[in-house]
Amino acid sequence: MELSLSGNALKTFARCITCLARIGNELAIQASPSQLAFHTLNSSRSAYQSITFKPDFFDVFTISGTQVQCSVLLKAISAVLRTPLTSIDHLSVLLPDPDASKVQWTLDCYNGMRKAYWITCNIEPDIQHLSLDRRKFPSSFVVRPRDLNRLLGNFQSTLQEITIIATEPSSLPSDAASEIGGKAVELRSYIDPTKENDSSLHTQLWIDPAEEFVQYAHVGDPVDVTFGVKELKAFLSFCEGCEVDVHLYFEKAGEPILMAPKLGVDDGSTSNFDATLVLATMLISQLHEGNPMEPPAAAAMRHDQPFHGTGSQAQERTRGNVSEYPSDHTRIWSDISGSGAKSGNGVEERHVEGGRNPTTKELGEIQRMSTMHISEGRSDVRNMARGPNPNCHPMETDRAREPQERADMEGHGLSQHHPSNWVDADEDDDEGDEAELCVQSTPPYHEE
Amino acid sequence: MSTSATEPEAADLVCQLDNVQGMVDALTSVRWKRHQDAVVELSEHGIVLIVEESRCLQAKVYLQRELFVRYGYSAQGRPRFGVSLGLFVDCLNTFSVPGHSSTIEIQYPGPDMQLLLKSLDSANACIYAEIRTRIPDMVSWDYNFEPAGSTPLSFTVKSSALKEAIDDLEWPGSSIQITLQPVPPSVTFRGDGHGNLQIDFKYYVNTDLLVAFHCDHQVSYRYKYKFLHATTSNIPASVIKDNRGSKLTIGRGGMLKVQHLVSVARPSISHSHVDSAGYQQPSRIAYIEFFVKPEEDEATGNDS
């Protein structure tokens, strides 16, 4: 096998290696005359990345025989690519014969230096294959990496897992008593409930997919998926470097999610490389706490998707976990289309300063948000409800109504947007368990 | 014997330096460990500082008298003393103010054989330091570098490229083999550890990578990585910026000599003592020399 590449292809290649190195340790290489494929699987077997290159990605692409495969350590490839790309004229990769024990990576630099690395390779690698058909996923969204990074910036940087809750966006403003339109997607930090000393920042972020995502498709009941943040960020960096949007496909808790760069109109057919990242998701749905979808052991066997990392007994997350520490949760709103209580974690400021320039409509909302926060009257909240912005429909519901709603949640007829998402317009600041003006979590917690 | 009427007259050496940062850069380039004992030798030609490790690696910094604004030498013979290199450099650093010309006076010996440093910048304030010195334990090992044969085996390579190559050669995790061969004229650095890395420098006329190359027969020697790494690990940024070259010479028995040039000249503010840059440049350079002993067993294909 012999390859050679330079210029922009080399930059893309280096970006691929960087991303792969953030996912797994070993790189499985499979080459055939029609394509070159890189795969890696992380050690907990919860993340699988695959990148394929067409022959015309390379300056030279020669494969002898039908298929060549080997595996190398990603650390070694990263060592090769430590040399600044701007000083490299071209990179050549050579596997002299299919049973060779070392694969040679050669850098020819502009300044005349030539660096030849011989990296030990395993010629009988245990190559996993995981190919999921994107069309089988019922739900998906497309987002600009920069935007999703900005949303992730609201979460504690050490956050390990995140939950995305997707609901069906209503197109019409619904009856204020039962439905809420607009903020169809929630991002929520997932903190392992078995961790004893939990001093982490808990964050919930509701966003309007119409504003934050380039595309969004979800119908039916709300679903949630919980997966690793590290891998997500690695893939976002990768896509951002390639200047493409991220397409994320999902189904429901327990089913893997798939991410791919959105290349061109036909999703890959026009490009000479493609990448996918498959992440396992937690089996326990955050929406149906206390009611796991199926017994963990059985679920673990499905689709070769082992339970993501933390420990098999962590699944018994009860609803109580959310309700036990209501005041520890930070609740914020997306600045784009909502109002929100400032819980003083400083995130709001960041939201307002950076990122997209809010439209005048949004600026108005932010102003109203501050106003609402300051005043104790209800009138401002009502203003929001009746405001011209169709994205913002605070739910005016009594707390008394909650048990009903909860019952609905547990049953089959789920409301799309939990009423407790929204500030209760009827309540005074002093009322209730918490003195803070805040949004109740989804799902609701018990009143005491 | 000089009469000790006033201290400055009795001192072996009183010198003034107008660019402390340059001296810091020069001395930093021979730091490869946290604790290093240096031997300083004073003479009418200048100051030489020598550091050494386990009889395998030695470095010398030559600060000739022309680098100093004033160099008053009045010793009998050549005084030698030991001083902690880290302490000396860190102390000099406190006198160095970025962006300002910092002139200091160095005097030896003080009343208790100390090394005395004093700032001369300001009329209102003075920074003053004393550094304890020691009697050197042993005579500095004279590496007795001899040429390998009638023709030298040497090459001059861009310092930045040399540093880059040696940094890359950390990956194999092994000793480094340096090979010079006349046909085609090239220098090769190679490491064979858990992986292999070979870096080739070819002597083409049109690149400025290998500036000079002299070799009439193939030679190849191995050197411990950590010693080779010490020769470039703390090259000051000014060397890279000034696009300087480093000269490597292989002597008899495979002894490797690595020479760097570190600029001590002040980049900006003009001082009355400094003439136009062009004239003063040659003497505003400190010479750094490293000697690296080869590994004993490997001497493949070499003559004598």
Chai-1 contact restraints between the chains, C-beta under 6 A:
chainA,res_idxA,chainB,res_idxB,connection_type,confidence,min_distance_angstrom,max_distance_angstrom,comment,restraint_id
A,A76,B,G195,contact,1.0,0.0,6.0,A-B,restraint_1
A,A79,B,W171,contact,1.0,0.0,6.0,A-B,restraint_2
A,N111,B,L209,contact,1.0,0.0,6.0,A-B,restraint_3
A,G112,B,T207,contact,1.0,0.0,6.0,A-B,restraint_4
A,G112,B,L209,contact,1.0,0.0,6.0,A-B,restraint_5
A,R114,B,D200,contact,1.0,0.0,6.0,A-B,restraint_6
A,K115,B,I199,contact,1.0,0.0,6.0,A-B,restraint_7
A,A116,B,Q198,contact,1.0,0.0,6.0,A-B,restraint_8
A,Y117,B,L197,contact,1.0,0.0,6.0,A-B,restraint_9
A,W118,B,N196,contact,1.0,0.0,6.0,A-B,restraint_10
A,I119,B,G195,contact,1.0,0.0,6.0,A-B,restraint_11
